[in-house]
Structure formats: C-alpha cells, structure tokens
C-alpha cells in the first residue's frame, strides 16, 4: 500500500464521483445530493458580488449565490462539493 498522500486521496474520491458521469451534461446538483449534502440557492445580500458559495459542514448544506449565472452556480456546487467530500471528516 502506498503511503498516505492527500493528493492521492483527493484523486481517489474524485474518480469515484466521476465514474458514472463521463460526458456532459454533468448533473452536479444531483451528485451533491447523492453525497449527502443539500444545495441551497441563497441571497448573499451585500456580499453577492464577491461570494459565490460556501459549505456548511455541520448543516450538510452547500450555499450557492442565487444571483450568479447557471454555469457559475454549477462550478460553485462542484467546488463546494469538493470541500464536502475531502474535508467533512476533519
């Protein structure tokens, strides 16, 4: 067995997530929910111009800026899902 590598762990987890989804469109919202986290489209008020999203580990939610365009929202969900998958156990 190889020694622990955070990049190896990240790659392994990413590979498991993407095995069923090799071609677009990638249903990132559904993938997030299948991994135990709810996606919430939220009003970030005065921060909507600077904050795209964040992960609430305790509440098992990904908050996404509802003012962003759909492509940006998909990217944010994927990004925050990465935090959820890689860091929720820490």
N, C-alpha and C positions, 0 to 999 in steps of 0.2 A: 504494500500500500504506500502511496506517495505521502510525503509529509504534508501537513495542513498548509493550504495556500488559500488566502481569501479570494484570489482571482480564480482559482480552480473551483472553489465552492460556488462563486458567482456564475461561472460558466456552466457548471452542472445544473444549477437551478434554472438558468435561462434556457438551457437545452430542453429541460423537462417542460417548461412553459410553452415553448415554441414547436414542439414535436407535432402537435395536431394542427398547427396553423402555419403552413409554409408559404402560402400565397395570399396577397391582398384580396379582398379587404380583411384585415385582422380585427376581430370583434373584441377590442381591448376592454371595453366596458364589461362584457360578459366574462372575459378571462379574469378580470379583477374580482368580480362577484363569486366566480367559481373558486377563487382562492381565499374566500372568507372575509372579504372587505367590501363595504358598501361604498358606492360612488355618490357623492353629494355635490350638485352644482349649486354654488353659493355666491352670494353677493358680498364682495370683499370691500365694498364701500370706497373710502378714500384710498385704499391700497390696491384697487382693481387695476391700476395702471402699472403696478410693479410686482404683484404677486400672482403667480399662475396657479399655485396649488400647494397643498401640504398634506402630510399623512398624520392622522390621529391614531397612534398605536393603541392607546387604551380603549378608545371608542370603536376601533376597527372600521375607520372611515377614511376615504380619500376625498378631500375637499378640492374642488376644481372651480376656477373662476368662470362663472356663467356668462360673463361679458366677452370672453375670448372666442375666437372663431373655432369651428368644429375641429379643424386639423390641429390647432394648438391644444385644444382640450384633449384630443386623443394622445398627443405627445405627453401632456401633463399626466394623464392617467397612467400611461406606460412608465413614465419616470417615477411617479409616486409609488406605483406597484413594485418597482424595483426596490425602493426603500422598504416597503412592507415585507417583501419576500426575503430580503437579505438581512434586515435588522430587527424584525419584530421580536425575535427570541432574545435579544440582548438586554 
